[in-house]
Amino acid sequence: MSLLVVGSVAFDAIKTPYGKTDKILGGAATHFSLSASFFTQVRVVAVVGEDFTEKEEAVFRQRHIDTGGIVHEKGKSFFWSGEYGENVNEAKTLDTQLGVFGSFNPQIPEKFKDSHYVFLANVDPVLQVRVRQQMPHAKFVGGDTMNYWITGHRENLKEMLKQVDALLINDGEARMLAGDPSLARAAHKILEMGPQALVIKHGEYGATVFFKDGAFGIGRHPFRAPTLPIEAVIDPTGAGDSFAGGFMGYIASQEKLTRDVFKRAMFYGGVMGSFAVEAFGTERLQKLTREEIDERYKTFRELTHLE
Amino acid sequence: MSLLVVGSVAFDAIKTPYGKTDKILGGAATHFSLSASFFTQVRVVAVVGEDFTEKEEAVFRQRHIDTGGIVHEKGKSFFWSGEYGENVNEAKTLDTQLGVFGSFNPQIPEKFKDSHYVFLANVDPVLQVRVRQQMPHAKFVGGDTMNYWITGHRENLKEMLKQVDALLINDGEARMLAGDPSLARAAHKILEMGPQALVIKHGEYGATVFFKDGAFGIGRHPFRAPTLPIEAVIDPTGAGDSFAGGFMGYIASQEKLTRDVFKRAMFYGGVMGSFAVEAFGTERLQKLTREEIDERYKTFRELTHLE
């Protein structure tokens, strides 16, 4: 089934211990949709500037992603420049230029409004809510957020939390949002704020999904998916969005949302995140094949499988 | 089969966000042996002072642990006082008094020398090597160490690493020992230093075992065991030693060291660590039953099990 994503399509300049890039294609919606495209039909809603050319569009088209919701405006695309040290979980922002993204006000094209699956990538929660309200047929809505909205726009974020089925954030964001250093307690506090499921991404340690009692009729016990121990994280940018793409893409590809589907979605999320970090930007996802995904899925299963 | 542990039997005074204790029974060998005692016959070699009375000895005896290797000397037992903040992975040491432990020179009683399983808890690597050499019948030797020995006694530690089958350390120690921020790369570097298997404990994220190529004839693929997301870590002291106790105790209880045994040992390690933190000191392990252990083992399996 069709999966709609709303978020940033941007350019990044990245420095890591393994090298550096000039301005390359990036943005949450970009990583998300490339990742999800291996599982289902993806539709993107975003805004870009004049620096986004046919060359960048081709990256989406090659993966059969519907770019009909990418609005082209005068000016420059969102640009982020950052540097990672040895701790791949922490980026140091060197430069941020909002460009046309600064006045992003997503309008969902009519032809996208029948999407049953929706992902609200990390943008202003006011916009996330506005998008949600334009999608009356959505069966399952996932959402992301970040520190900036948690600390400075809490009331708007709370409204957004009531309108998503699953929130996907990382350890630090979960602790900050709940104001609680215990992840398990933080999870329960966040579930009380609205979402039926909370996926907490632990970086190189995998991810855990916590459920509200009775959520989706699949019980309340948490489930944890691993990641592969990776020798060289070339570029962690977009790992979380790639996780979300694998997770949402797999769910959108299935008829029913059972507990087993949720479990497999967590594993596919981990698999896609693990590929994303193997090269700079979207390079690895562009070259990826479904066979490689299935192969790694098996490896992940073996990694934790007890008879 | 009998499992010998050599290490500290001590007293701790602990403060955590959940409360504080006076001087209570602690020490690596204490947590280890209580934990392992649920799986196999345990023998302890340690030194204690006059403050270690019949009351403390009863804690071991109640779990049928052979205390014939605990030497009583004039003076005081090793004492550690520490405080944990909200980050349960970091203890702030308030006081350390070596007492009789300062001149610990473990002699293995004759009747213990037939032990097939040995655990060298965290003590001076010179002593660990000396113990290893007194155990010619050992089939499987596990060892632990800490920052202090990694930074200040590296040559001695390297000798110890050649004499253990499995090293059990945490993330920070692995990175420090290998001088590499990537856990996967650090693992390979450490395996080159000697051990056949390296168990890296990730605190609340579980633990991963890495194998040297062909180790124990069970292949080289890593295996990861989870931990339960715990709402309240009352006291993290001894969690790592309890993990090691469950891991080594389960291995010692099995006829052969297969890959499946190793996997289950990793899960039992996680299970025992998760119990240890539910109360101060050894309180939870003292009250634990085998039924509770098996119940939680099932929960852990469910937590990551993919059909």
Interface residues (C-beta under 8 A of the other chain):
Chain A: E86 N87 P181 S182 L183 A184 R185 A187 H188 H202 E204 Y205 G206 T208 F210 H221 P222 F223 R224 A225 P226 P229 I230 E231 A232 V233 D260 K263 R264 F267 T299 R301 E302 L303 T304 H305 L306 E307
Chain B: E86 N87 P181 S182 L183 A184 R185 A187 H188 H202 E204 Y205 G206 T208 F210 H221 P222 F223 R224 A225 P226 P229 I230 E231 A232 V233 D260 K263 R264 F267 T299 R301 E302 L303 T304 H305 L306 E307
